[in-house]
Amino acid sequence: YWGAVTSEGDLRSPERGGTMTAVETQMTYSNSYTISHEQAYMIQEDDWDRDLLLDPAWEKQQRKTFTAWCNSHLRKAGTQIENIEEDFRNGLKLMLLLEVISGERLPKPDKGKMRFHKIANVNKALDFICSKGVKLVSIGAEEIVDGNVKMTLGMIWTIILRFAIQDISVEETSAKEGLLLWCQRKTAPYRNVNVQNFHISWKDGLALCALIHRHRPDLIDYSKLRKDDPIGNLNTAFEVAEKFLDIPKMLDAEDIVNTPKPDEKAIMTYVSCFYHAFAGAEQAETAANRICKVLAVNQENEKLMEEYEKLASELLEWIRRTIPWLENRAAEQTMRAMQQKLEDFRDYRRIHKPPRVQEKCQLEINFNTLQTKLRLSNRPAFMPSEGKMVSDIANAWKGLEQVEKGYEEWLLTEIRRLERLDHLAEKFKQKCAMHESWTGGKEDLLSQKDYESASLMEIRALMRKHEAFESDLAAHQDRVEQIAAIAQELNELDYHDAATVNARCQGICDQWDNLGTLTQKRRDSLERVEKLWETIDQLYLEFAKRAAPFNNWMDGAMEDLQDMFIVHSIEEIQSLITAHDQFKATLPEADKERMATMGIHNEILKIAQTYGIKLSGINPYTTLSPQDISTKWDTVKHLVPLRDQMLQEEVARQQANERLRRQFAAQANIIGPWIQTKMEEISHVSVDIAGSLEEQMNSLKQYEQNIINYKSNIDKLEGDHQLSQESLIFDNKHTNYTMEHVRVGWEQLLTTIARTINEVENQILTRDAKGISQEQLNEFRASFNHFDRKRNGMMDPDDFRACLISMGYDLGEVEFARIMTLVDPNNTGVVTFQAFIDFMTRETAETDTAEQVMASFKILASDKNYITVDELRRELPPEQAEYCISRMTRFVGSDCPSGALDYISFSSALYGESDL
């Protein structure tokens, strides 16, 4: 009673004498519902037999179901039907029904009430059905006009198939199978439900209740339903569907329960209403999930970008603040202040800089990880703010290290200079004090005119005294020259109190010139009157002549014995000891001179005693007394062992310094090669293809832990280095490794292991995201390593071309140039392993696209080209909804509501050059 549905050919049942043509030709309801001629024939034959012997129960169910289905659409036009075979006879409501369900206008109906008017109207409806690709076999307008119930029901079933069921498709199955598969999937989790068909599987009502509960759990409490209450279950489903889902009651619970096999068409028609009621919600849910996934990726990437920008800004700001401090070479004026500067620099190297080294390394790792995530999610590469590129940070860091290296060298040089200055300044003060002590009162004595009233003996005494003074004056010339030389050296070394030194030196020189002038003037005066005087006491004179240079020698000896010294090696202190030993060797000869001088004095006493001369007790030719000579000689003898002790203490200090040098060298000569060996081992691990990436990662993590554990050796070496600097040790002939070499090597080792681990992590991330097997990755690594001629983890373009050819690529110049722009976008002239892996996996990656996101938004917007704020908040979680609202621009259009948003430009921006 329902015609076979086909797109071409003419199928008729064998009972009606029809023949089947083009059996193998496929006939299509729509793009999603396809049956062959053979299948269509079988369906027609089965339904034709049913047509001849239509079960009264089935007919009753179809009448009720089809009537309710038609009324669910006709009520949109403000009408309905009561009797399905009667109310469609004039064709008017039939045409109206087709207009409502298709959304199209049919030809204008005939207004007459004659039979031919009715037939014409029914034919217009049947012609419209045929225009939709459906052929009605054995259904004619006359049967409908005559009220043939079977033909009328068959026609309505054809309309339901075409307009309500045909578009249902699940995994490219037929409409009926697709609807059944949809029902099975939705009810699979529910107890006592097993949907296998469209008749007895629905008799107990649980399947219908399960469909409702799966999509609207708020409408039915499924746990309270009982399988032994089918009528109650069915009525619950019918009432809930009619009240909340706008699905009219199309079936009768008692008829379904009491019929051994309910009518399949009635059940399918009713169930299809549930599919249409819920399909839109599922489609919107799927679209919303896709959008949320895409937005989550963008939000995570934005967070990583913000973290990178913040960390880069802080690191660059620290470098900006630190460089001026290291560039400030303003020397302090005291040794203590300069040593404090050195201590501050040590704190900077030990405490302040290491965390920044870790931040710099972490910044590079974050940047690489972010770029990998962006590439894997089909997003544009991240371009940091101007001046915050990884290369900018590397350049700033390089500038910092250059300034830092010069700063430490300057500090040590300046400390040596200040040490020398302090030594010279103290020596200058000591010599000045001795000279000023000697010159005190000399100008007054030279200015006296005592010779004018002196006796002959007194004149001669004054003359000899003056000669002794001139001898003494000449002996002091060396000291004055030494004072001037020290003052000049202090000026050349930029001594902070050079003005005071210069003033004191100038005063001594001026005084010395004046003494020379006064001495010459007094000598001239004494010589003028010398002829007037005849006798002079030779013994006093001889004593004076011998006592003065000897006294001057003792002054020099005491000065030398108390002289400060500064040495930096055992050789230097040994040189001082040798000089001191040579001085001690001269003491016996000096003692002879002392005894000879004292012998003259004894001879004077003897003569005076012999001839009864009464001496005044004062040598007229010198202020030096025998007691003075004895006292100074005792002082010299006392200072010699003190000098011995001082030199031996310095020997001990230099020996301790030598032990520090050897101690530092012993560790440095182990640590330096160890760092180099670890660098080479890490390089080998990074290109070794044996084992999986996880095994390689474990190996690298073990290396990293070993390196971290080794940090205590570096700290111990730093401690020895600090002891050396505190002891003012600035050279070490026992090793070629300086602390600076070890620091730089250690920082490079930490950076290299962290960067290598990050590269393997990115390879794992790429492998998992791209769906690469470990075998494929090993094959890629083997190919890369084979053509990595220089074993530096990079391929030259020629080697890369050879590698591609070996893997089956047919490369022309244009194609190879295109590939090179992908793997070497910065035109560095080399291809890294990461770029090689990205290229080998890029074509097979499954990524979301802007078009997919647009399509998802269009579903949420009910096919509009814009979306409203209410729709976004209804369909998306709050966080994602507000994210979209804050970033979408207003939609420009004449027929859109106020506040409409442009989701198309927003979707494009997610995948293009944008700030989103």
C-alpha positions in Angstrom: 0.0 0.0 0.0 3.1 2.4 0.1 4.9 2.9 -3.2 8.5 1.9 -3.6 10.8 4.9 -3.2 13.3 5.4 -5.9 15.2 8.0 -7.9 15.3 6.3 -11.3 13.9 3.2 -13.0 10.4 1.7 -12.5 10.0 -0.9 -9.8 6.8 -2.8 -9.5 6.0 -5.8 -7.4 5.9 -9.2 -9.1 2.2 -9.5 -8.1 1.4 -6.4 -10.2 3.4 -7.6 -13.2 6.3 -5.1 -12.8 9.9 -5.8 -13.8 13.1 -4.7 -12.0 15.6 -2.8 -14.1 19.2 -1.6 -13.4 19.5 -3.9 -10.4 23.0 -2.9 -9.6 22.3 0.9 -9.9 22.4 2.8 -6.6 19.3 5.0 -5.8 19.6 7.7 -3.2 17.1 9.4 -1.0 19.7 12.0 -0.1 23.4 12.3 0.4 23.1 10.1 3.5 20.5 7.5 2.7 21.3 5.1 -0.2 19.5 1.8 -1.2 20.0 -0.3 -4.3 17.3 -1.3 -6.7 17.4 -4.8 -5.2 17.0 -3.5 -1.7 14.1 -1.2 -2.8 12.4 -4.2 -4.4 12.7 -6.3 -1.3 11.3 -3.6 0.9 8.4 -3.0 -1.6 7.6 -6.7 -1.8 7.5 -7.1 2.0 5.3 -4.1 2.4 3.1 -5.1 -0.4 2.3 -8.4 1.2 1.6 -6.5 4.3 -0.6 -4.2 2.3 -2.8 -7.1 1.2 -3.2 -8.4 4.8 -2.9 -5.2 6.9 -3.3 -6.2 10.6 -6.2 -4.2 12.1 -4.1 -3.4 15.2 -1.3 -2.0 13.0 -3.9 0.0 11.0 -5.2 1.5 14.2 -1.7 2.4 15.5 -0.8 3.9 12.1 -4.0 6.0 12.0 -3.3 7.4 15.5 0.5 7.9 14.9 0.3 9.4 11.4 -2.6 11.6 12.4 -0.7 13.0 15.4 2.4 13.4 13.3 0.5 15.4 10.6 -1.2 17.6 13.3 2.2 18.3 14.9 3.1 20.1 11.7 -0.4 21.4 10.7 -0.9 23.2 14.0 1.9 25.5 12.9 -0.5 26.7 10.1 -3.4 26.9 12.6 -5.3 23.8 11.6 -5.5 20.0 12.1 -7.1 16.8 10.9 -9.6 14.5 12.6 -9.9 11.6 10.1 -6.8 10.9 8.1 -8.6 9.4 5.0 -11.3 12.0 5.0 -9.5 15.2 5.7 -6.9 14.8 2.9 -9.5 13.9 0.2 -9.8 17.4 -1.3 -6.0 17.8 -1.3 -6.0 21.2 0.4 -4.7 20.2 3.8 -2.4 17.7 2.1 -0.8 20.6 0.1 -0.7 22.7 3.3 1.1 19.9 5.2 3.8 19.6 2.5 4.3 23.4 2.5 4.8 23.4 6.3 7.2 20.5 6.5 9.2 21.5 3.3 9.2 25.3 3.9 8.4 25.8 0.2 5.4 27.1 -1.7 3.2 24.7 -3.8 1.1 25.8 -6.8 -2.1 27.6 -6.0 -4.8 25.0 -5.2 -8.1 24.8 -7.1 -11.0 26.3 -5.1 -13.8 24.2 -6.6 -15.5 21.3 -4.8 -16.0 19.1 -7.7 -14.2 15.7 -7.9 -11.8 16.9 -10.6 -10.8 19.9 -8.5 -10.0 17.6 -5.6 -8.0 15.2 -8.0 -6.1 18.2 -9.3 -5.1 19.4 -5.8 -4.0 15.9 -4.8 -2.0 15.6 -8.0 -0.3 18.9 -7.2 0.7 17.4 -3.8 1.9 14.1 -5.4 3.8 16.0 -8.1 5.6 17.9 -5.4 6.6 14.7 -3.6 7.9 13.3 -6.9 9.9 16.5 -7.4 11.9 15.7 -4.2 13.3 12.5 -5.9 10.5 10.2 -4.7 8.5 8.1 -7.2 5.1 7.0 -5.9 4.3 3.5 -7.3 0.6 2.4 -7.3 -0.5 5.5 -5.4 -2.8 7.7 -7.5 -4.9 10.8 -6.8 -8.2 8.9 -7.3 -7.5 6.5 -4.4 -6.8 9.4 -2.1 -9.9 11.3 -3.2 -12.0 8.2 -2.8 -10.8 7.8 0.8 -8.8 4.6 0.4 -7.4 4.3 3.9 -4.5 1.9 2.9 -3.4 4.2 0.1 -3.7 7.3 2.2 -1.6 5.7 5.0 1.0 4.6 2.5 1.2 8.1 1.1 1.7 9.6 4.6 4.4 7.0 5.3 6.1 8.0 2.1 6.0 11.7 3.3 7.3 10.7 6.7 10.2 8.7 5.2 11.2 11.5 2.9 10.9 14.5 5.2 11.3 13.0 8.8 13.5 9.9 8.5 15.5 10.2 5.3 18.0 12.7 6.6 18.9 10.6 9.7 22.4 9.2 9.2 24.8 7.7 11.7 28.2 6.5 10.4 26.9 6.4 6.8 24.2 3.8 7.4 20.7 3.9 5.9 18.0 6.0 7.6 16.3 3.1 9.4 19.7 1.6 10.4 21.0 5.0 11.4 18.0 5.7 13.6 18.3 2.3 15.2 22.1 2.7 15.8 21.4 6.1 17.4 18.8 4.6 19.7 21.2 1.7 20.6 24.0 4.1 21.5 21.9 6.4 23.6 20.3 3.6 25.6 23.3 1.3 25.9 24.2 2.3 29.5 20.6 1.6 30.8 19.6 -1.6 32.6 16.7 -3.7 31.1 17.0 -1.9 27.7 18.1 -3.7 24.6 17.0 -2.0 21.4 17.2 -4.5 18.5 14.2 -3.4 16.3 11.3 -0.9 16.0 8.5 -3.1 17.4 8.9 -5.4 20.4 12.0 -3.7 21.8 9.8 -0.7 22.7 6.8 -2.5 24.3 7.8 -2.1 28.0 8.4 1.7 27.6 11.9 1.6 29.2 13.6 2.4 25.9 11.6 5.6 25.4 12.2 6.6 29.1 15.9 5.9 28.7 16.1 8.2 25.6 14.5 11.0 27.5 16.6 10.5 30.6 19.9 10.4 28.6 19.3 13.9 27.2 17.1 15.4 30.0 17.8 13.6 33.3 15.8 16.3 35.1 12.5 15.1 33.5 12.5 11.4 34.5 13.8 9.5 37.6 14.8 6.4 35.7 15.8 4.5 38.9 12.1 4.3 40.0 10.9 2.7 36.7 9.9 -1.0 36.7 10.1 -3.4 33.8 6.8 -5.0 34.9 4.9 -1.7 34.5 5.0 -1.2 30.7 1.8 0.9 30.5 3.0 3.2 33.3 6.4 3.5 31.6 4.9 4.3 28.2 2.4 6.8 29.6 5.2 8.5 31.5 7.3 8.8 28.3 4.3 10.1 26.3 3.3 12.7 28.9 6.8 14.0 29.5 7.5 14.2 25.7 4.3 16.1 25.1 4.7 18.5 28.0 8.4 19.3 27.9 9.7 18.2 24.4 6.8 19.4 22.3 6.3 15.8 20.9 2.6 15.0 20.6 1.2 11.7 21.9 1.2 9.5 18.7 0.7 6.1 20.3 -1.6 4.4 22.8 0.0 2.5 25.6 -2.6 -0.2 25.8 -2.5 -0.9 22.1 1.3 -1.3 22.1 1.3 -3.6 25.1 -1.6 -5.7 23.9 -0.3 -6.1 20.3 2.1 -9.0 20.0 4.2 -7.1 17.5 3.5 -3.3 17.4 3.6 -1.6 14.1 7.1 -0.7 13.0 6.2 2.4 11.0 4.3 3.9 13.9 7.1 3.3 16.3 9.7 4.7 13.8 7.7 7.8 13.2 7.4 8.5 16.9 11.0 7.7 17.7 12.2 9.9 14.8 10.6 12.9 16.7 12.9 12.2 19.6 15.9 12.2 17.3 15.0 15.5 15.8 14.2 16.9 19.3 17.6 15.9 20.6 19.9 16.0 17.5 20.1 19.8 17.6 21.2 19.8 21.3 23.8 17.1 20.6 25.1 19.0 17.6 25.4 22.2 19.7 27.1 20.2 22.5 29.6 18.9 20.0 30.2 22.3 18.6 30.6 23.8 22.1 33.1 21.1 23.1 35.2 21.8 20.0 35.2 25.5 20.7 36.1 25.0 24.4 39.0 22.8 23.3 40.3 25.4 20.9 39.9 28.2 23.4 41.6 26.2 26.1 44.6 25.8 23.8 44.7 29.5 23.2 44.3 30.4 26.8 47.1 28.1 27.9 49.4 29.5 25.1 48.5 33.0 26.2 49.5 32.2 29.8 52.8 30.7 28.6 53.4 33.9 26.5 52.6 36.1 29.5 55.0 34.1 31.7 57.7 34.3 29.1 57.2 38.1 28.7 57.3 38.6 32.5 60.4 36.4 33.0 62.2 38.0 30.1 61.4 41.5 31.4 62.6 40.7 34.9 65.8 39.1 33.6 66.6 42.0 31.2 65.8 44.5 33.9 68.3 42.7 36.2 70.9 42.7 33.5 70.2 46.4 32.9 70.7 47.2 36.6 73.7 45.0 37.0 75.8 46.2 34.0 76.2 49.8 35.2 77.4 48.4 38.6 80.0 46.3 36.8 80.9 49.1 34.5 81.6 51.5 37.4 85.3 51.5 37.7 85.6 54.3 40.2 88.4 53.2 42.5 88.1 53.4 46.2 90.8 55.3 48.2 91.4 52.6 50.8 92.3 48.9 50.7 89.4 48.0 53.0 86.9 49.7 50.7 88.3 47.9 47.6 88.3 44.5 49.4 84.7 45.1 50.2 84.0 45.7 46.5 85.8 42.3 45.8 83.6 40.6 48.5 80.5 42.2 46.9 81.6 40.8 43.6 82.1 37.3 45.1 78.5 37.5 46.6 77.3 38.4 43.1 79.0 35.4 41.5 78.1 32.9 44.3 74.6 34.1 45.3 73.0 36.6 42.9 74.1 35.4 39.4 73.4 31.5 39.7 69.6 31.9 40.0 69.7 34.3 36.9 71.6 31.6 35.0 68.8 29.2 35.8 66.2 31.8 34.8 67.9 32.3 31.5 68.1 28.6 30.8 64.4 28.2 31.9 63.4 31.1 29.6 64.9 29.3 26.6 63.2 26.0 27.6 59.8 27.8 28.0 60.3 29.5 24.6 61.1 26.2 22.8 58.2 24.4 24.5 55.7 27.2 23.7 56.8 27.2 20.0 56.4 23.4 19.9 52.9 23.7 21.4 51.9 26.5 19.0 53.2 24.5 16.0 51.4 21.3 17.1 48.1 23.2 17.6 48.4 24.8 14.1 48.9 28.3 15.7 51.3 31.0 14.5 54.7 31.1 16.0 55.1 33.3 19.2 56.8 36.6 18.5 57.9 38.2 21.9 57.7 41.9 22.4 60.4 44.0 20.8 63.7 43.5 22.6 62.6 40.3 24.3 63.6 37.7 21.8 65.8 34.8 23.0 68.6 36.3 20.9 68.1 39.7 22.6 68.4 38.0 26.0 71.5 36.1 24.8 73.1 39.3 23.5 72.4 41.1 26.8 73.8 38.2 28.7 76.9 38.2 26.6 77.4 41.9 27.3 76.9 41.2 31.0 79.6 38.5 31.0 82.0 40.7 29.0 81.7 43.5 31.5 81.8 41.1 34.4 85.1 39.6 33.2 86.8 43.0 33.0 85.4 44.0 36.4 87.1 41.3 38.4 90.4 41.9 36.6 90.1 45.6 37.4 89.3 44.9 41.0 92.4 42.7 41.5 94.6 45.2 39.7 93.3 48.0 41.8 93.9 46.1 45.0 97.5 45.5 44.0 97.8 49.2 43.3 96.4 50.2 46.6 98.6 47.6 48.4 101.6 49.2 46.7 100.4 52.7 47.5 99.9 51.9 51.2 103.4 50.4 51.4 105.0 53.4 49.6 103.0 55.9 51.7 104.1 54.4 54.9 107.7 54.2 53.7 107.4 57.9 52.7 106.2 58.9 56.1 108.9 57.0 57.9 111.7 58.5 55.8 110.3 62.0 56.1 110.0 61.6 59.8 113.6 60.5 60.1 114.8 63.3 57.8 112.7 66.0 59.6 114.0 64.7 62.9 117.6 65.2 61.6 117.0 68.6 60.1 115.3 70.0 63.2 117.1 73.1 64.3 119.8 72.8 61.6 118.8 76.1 60.0 119.1 78.0 63.2 122.6 76.4 64.0 123.8 77.3 60.5 122.6 80.9 60.9 124.5 81.5 64.2 127.4 83.9 64.1 129.2 82.4 67.2 132.5 82.5 65.4 132.7 86.3 65.7 133.5 86.2 69.4 135.1 82.8 69.6 138.6 82.0 70.5 141.2 80.4 68.3 140.4 77.0 69.6 136.7 77.7 69.4 137.1 78.9 65.8 139.0 75.8 64.9 136.4 73.7 66.7 133.6 75.5 64.8 135.4 74.8 61.5 135.8 71.2 62.2 132.3 71.0 63.4 131.1 72.5 60.2 133.1 70.1 58.2 131.6 67.2 60.1 128.1 68.7 59.4 128.9 69.0 55.7 129.9 65.3 55.7 126.7 64.5 57.5 124.7 66.7 55.0 126.2 64.8 52.1 125.3 61.5 53.7 121.6 62.6 53.9 121.4 63.5 50.3 120.4 59.9 49.3 117.5 60.0 51.8 116.2 63.2 50.3 116.4 61.8 46.8 114.6 58.6 48.0 111.9 60.7 49.5 111.4 62.6 46.2 111.4 59.3 44.2 108.7 57.8 46.5 106.6 60.9 46.2 106.9 60.8 42.4 105.8 57.1 42.4 102.9 57.8 44.6 101.8 60.5 42.1 102.2 58.1 39.2 100.0 55.5 41.0 97.3 58.1 41.6 97.6 58.1 45.5 94.4 59.6 47.0 96.3 61.9 49.4 98.9 62.9 46.8 98.5 66.6 47.7 99.7 66.1 51.3 102.6 64.0 50.0 103.6 66.6 47.5 103.4 69.4 50.0 105.5 67.5 52.5 108.0 66.5 49.9 108.2 70.1 48.6 108.8 71.4 52.1 111.7 68.9 52.6 113.2 69.9 49.2 112.9 73.6 49.9 114.4 73.1 53.3 117.2 71.0 51.9 118.1 73.7 49.3 118.1 76.3 52.1 120.4 74.1 54.2 122.8 73.8 51.3 122.8 77.6 50.9 123.3 78.2 54.6 126.0 75.5 54.8 128.0 77.1 52.0 127.5 80.6 53.5 128.7 79.4 57.0 131.7 77.6 55.4 132.7 80.8 53.6 132.5 82.7 56.8 134.6 80.2 58.8 137.2 80.0 56.0 137.6 83.7 56.1 138.6 83.6 59.7 140.4 80.2 59.5 143.8 81.8 59.0 143.3 83.6 62.2 143.2 80.3 64.1 146.0 77.8 64.2 145.2 74.9 66.3 142.4 72.5 66.3 141.9 69.4 68.4 142.7 66.7 65.9 141.4 63.9 68.1 138.0 65.5 68.5 138.0 66.2 64.8 139.0 62.6 63.9 136.3 61.3 66.3 133.7 63.5 64.8 134.7 62.5 61.3 134.6 58.8 62.0 131.6 58.9 64.3 129.3 60.8 61.9 129.4 58.4 58.9 129.3 55.4 61.3 126.3 57.0 63.0 124.7 57.6 59.6 125.4 53.9 58.7 123.7 52.8 61.9 120.7 55.1 61.1 120.5 53.4 57.7 120.9 50.0 59.2 118.1 50.6 61.7 116.0 52.0 58.8 116.6 48.9 56.7 116.0 46.6 59.6 112.6 48.2 60.3 111.7 48.7 56.6 108.4 47.1 55.6 108.3 44.7 52.7 105.7 43.0 50.4 106.3 39.8 48.6 104.1 37.3 46.7 106.3 34.2 46.4 108.8 32.1 48.3 111.5 33.2 45.8 110.9 36.9 46.7 111.2 36.3 50.5 114.3 34.2 49.9 115.8 37.1 48.1 115.2 39.3 51.1 116.6 36.7 53.5 119.8 36.5 51.3 120.1 40.3 51.5 119.7 40.2 55.2 122.3 37.5 55.6 124.7 39.7 53.6 124.0 42.6 55.9 124.7 40.4 59.0 128.0 39.4 57.4 129.1 43.1 57.5 128.4 43.4 61.3 132.0 42.3 62.4 133.6 44.9 60.1 131.1 47.5 61.5 132.0 46.5 65.0 135.7 47.1 64.3 134.8 50.6 63.1 132.8 51.2 66.3 135.7 50.1 68.4 138.1 52.2 66.4 135.9 55.3 66.9 135.5 54.6 70.5 139.3 54.1 70.7 139.7 57.8 69.6 137.5 58.9 72.4 139.5 56.7 74.8 142.7 58.3 73.5 141.3 61.8 74.2 140.5 60.8 77.7 144.0 59.2 78.2 145.7 62.4 76.9 143.6 64.6 79.1 144.3 62.3 82.1 148.0 62.2 81.2 148.5 65.9 80.8 145.9 67.0 83.3 143.6 68.6 80.8 140.2 69.4 82.1 137.7 68.6 79.4 134.4 70.2 79.2 132.8 66.9 78.3 131.6 68.2 75.0 133.2 67.4 71.6 133.2 70.7 69.8 133.1 69.1 66.4 130.0 66.9 66.8 126.9 66.4 68.8 127.5 62.7 68.8 128.7 61.3 72.0 130.3 57.9 72.6 127.1 57.0 74.5 125.1 57.8 71.4 127.3 55.4 69.4 126.9 52.7 72.0 123.2 53.1 72.3 122.6 53.0 68.5 124.9 50.0 68.2 122.9 48.1 70.8 119.7 49.0 69.0 121.1 47.6 65.7 122.1 44.4 67.4 118.6 44.1 68.9 116.9 44.7 65.6 118.8 42.0 63.7 117.0 39.0 65.4 113.7 40.8 65.1 114.3 41.1 61.4 115.2 37.4 61.3 111.9 36.5 63.0 109.8 38.8 60.6 111.4 37.2 57.5 110.8 33.7 58.8 107.2 34.5 59.5 106.8 35.7 55.9 108.5 32.5 54.7 105.8 30.5 56.6 103.0 32.7 55.1 104.4 32.2 51.6 104.6 28.4 52.2 101.0 28.4 53.3 100.1 30.4 50.1 101.9 27.8 48.1 99.9 25.0 49.8 96.7 26.9 48.9 97.9 27.2 45.3 98.6 23.4 45.1 95.3 22.6 46.9 93.3 24.8 44.4 95.2 23.4 41.4 94.7 19.7 42.5 90.9 20.2 42.5 90.8 22.5 39.4 92.8 19.9 37.3 90.1 17.3 38.2 87.0 19.5 37.8 88.0 21.1 34.5 88.5 17.9 32.6 85.4 16.4 34.3 83.2 19.3 33.0 84.6 18.8 29.5 84.1 15.1 29.6 80.4 15.5 30.7 79.9 18.0 27.9 81.1 15.5 25.4 79.1 12.6 26.9 75.9 14.7 26.8 76.6 15.5 23.1 77.0 11.8 22.4 73.7 11.0 24.2 71.8 13.6 22.2 72.7 12.0 18.9 72.7 8.3 20.0 69.7 6.5 18.4 69.9 3.4 20.7 66.8 3.0 22.8 63.6 5.0 23.1 63.2 8.8 23.8 62.1 7.8 27.3 65.3 5.8 27.8 67.3 8.7 26.4 65.5 11.1 28.8 66.2 8.8 31.8 69.9 8.8 30.8 70.0 12.6 30.5 68.1 12.9 33.9 70.8 10.7 35.4 73.5 12.9 33.9 71.7 15.9 35.3 71.5 14.4 38.8 75.2 13.5 38.7 76.0 17.0 37.7 73.8 18.4 40.5 75.5 16.1 42.9 78.9 17.4 41.7 78.0 20.9 42.7 79.6 20.4 46.1 83.0 20.1 44.4 82.5 23.4 42.7 81.5 25.0 46.0 84.6 23.6 47.6 86.8 25.0 44.8 85.0 28.4 45.3 86.0 28.3 49.0 89.6 27.6 48.1 89.5 30.3 45.6 88.2 32.7 48.2 90.9 31.7 50.6 93.5 32.4 47.9 92.1 35.9 47.1 91.9 36.7 50.8 95.6 35.8 51.1 96.2 38.1 48.1 97.3 35.2 45.8 96.8 36.3 42.2 98.7 33.6 40.2 99.0 29.9 40.2 101.7 28.1 38.1 100.4 24.6 39.0 97.2 24.8 36.8 95.9 26.3 33.6 92.3 26.4 35.1 91.2 29.6 36.8 88.1 30.0 38.8 86.6 32.0 35.9 87.3 29.1 33.5 85.6 26.6 35.9 82.6 29.0 36.5 82.0 29.5 32.8 82.4 25.7 32.1 80.0 24.9 34.9 77.3 27.3 33.7 77.7 26.0 30.2 77.3 22.4 31.5 74.1 23.3 33.4 72.7 25.1 30.4 73.6 22.3 28.0 72.1 19.5 30.0 68.9 21.5 30.6 68.6 22.5 26.9 69.3 18.9 25.8 66.6 17.5 28.2 64.2 20.1 26.8 65.0 19.1 23.2 64.1 15.4 24.1 61.0 16.5 25.9 59.9 18.4 22.8 60.7 15.3 20.7 58.4 13.3 23.0 55.8 16.0 22.8 56.1 16.0 19.0 56.0 12.2 18.7 52.9 11.9 20.9 51.1 14.8 19.3 51.9 13.7 15.8 51.2 10.0 16.4 54.7 8.9 15.5 55.8 5.5 16.6 59.1 4.9 18.4 60.2 2.9 15.4 59.4 5.8 13.0 61.3 8.2 15.3 64.3 5.9 15.5 64.2 5.7 11.7 64.2 9.5 11.4 67.0 9.8 14.0 69.1 7.1 12.1 68.6 9.0 8.8 69.5 12.3 10.4 72.6 11.0 12.2 73.8 9.3 9.0 73.8 12.6 7.1 75.0 14.7 10.1 78.5 14.6 8.6 80.1 17.0 11.2 78.4 15.2 14.2 77.3 18.6 15.5 73.5 17.9 15.6 72.9 19.8 12.3 72.8 19.0 8.6 74.0 21.3 5.8 71.5 21.9 2.9 73.4 19.5 0.6 73.3 16.7 3.3 69.6 17.5 3.9 68.9 17.1 0.2 70.7 13.8 0.1 68.8 12.6 3.2 65.4 13.5 1.6 66.4 11.7 -1.7 67.4 8.6 0.3 63.9 8.6 1.9 62.2 8.6 -1.5 61.6 12.4 -2.1 61.7 13.5 -5.8 63.1 16.9 -5.4 63.3 19.8 -7.9 65.0 23.1 -7.2 61.7 24.9 -6.5 60.4 22.1 -4.2 63.6 21.9 -2.3 63.7 25.7 -1.9 60.1 25.5 -0.5 61.1 22.8 2.0 64.1 24.7 3.1 61.9 27.7 4.0 60.0 25.4 6.3 62.9 23.8 8.0 65.2 26.9 8.1 62.9 29.9 8.3 65.6 32.1 9.7 68.0 31.2 6.8 70.7 30.0 9.2 72.1 27.5 6.6 71.6 24.4 8.7 68.8 22.0 9.5 68.4 21.0 13.2 67.0 17.6 14.3 63.8 19.3 15.7 63.2 21.0 12.4 63.8 17.7 10.5 61.3 15.9 12.8 58.7 18.7 12.4 59.0 18.4 8.6 58.7 14.6 8.5 55.5 14.7 10.6 53.9 18.0 9.5 51.8 16.6 6.6 50.2 13.8 8.7 49.3 15.9 11.7 45.6 16.0 12.7 44.9 19.6 13.8 41.9 21.7 14.2 41.4 24.5 11.7 39.7 27.9 11.6 37.0 26.5 9.3 36.2 23.8 11.8 35.8 26.4 14.6 33.6 28.6 12.3 31.4 25.6 11.6 31.1 24.9 15.3 30.1 28.5 16.1 27.6 28.5 13.2 25.9 25.5 14.9 25.7 27.4 18.2 24.3 30.4 16.3 21.6 28.4 14.6 23.1 28.9 11.1 23.4 32.7 11.5 26.5 34.6 10.5 26.6 36.2 13.9 26.2 35.0 17.5 24.6 36.8 20.5 26.0 37.1 24.0 23.0 35.1 25.4 23.8 32.2 23.0 27.5 32.1 24.0 26.6 32.1 27.7 24.0 29.4 27.2 26.1 27.1 25.1 29.6 27.5 26.6 31.1 27.2 30.1 31.3 30.6 31.9 35.0 31.1 31.5 35.1 30.3 27.8 32.0 32.3 27.1 33.4 35.4 28.7 36.7 34.9 26.9 34.8 35.0 23.6 32.6 37.9 24.5 35.7 40.0 25.5 37.5 39.3 22.3 34.8 39.2 19.6 34.2 42.3 17.6 30.7 43.6 16.8 29.0 42.1 13.8 28.3 44.6 11.0 25.0 44.0 9.3 21.7 45.7 8.7 19.4 42.9 9.9 21.2 41.8 13.1 20.2 42.6 16.7 22.1 45.0 18.9 25.1 43.4 20.4 25.6 40.8 17.8 29.1 39.4 17.6 31.3 38.4 14.7 32.5 34.8 15.3 34.0 34.5 11.8 36.7 37.1 12.2 37.3 35.7 15.8 37.9 32.2 14.5 40.2 33.4 11.8 42.2 35.4 14.3 42.7 32.3 16.4 44.9 30.8 13.6 46.5 34.0 12.2 48.7 36.9 13.1 46.7 38.3 16.0 47.0 39.4 19.6 44.3 36.8 20.6 
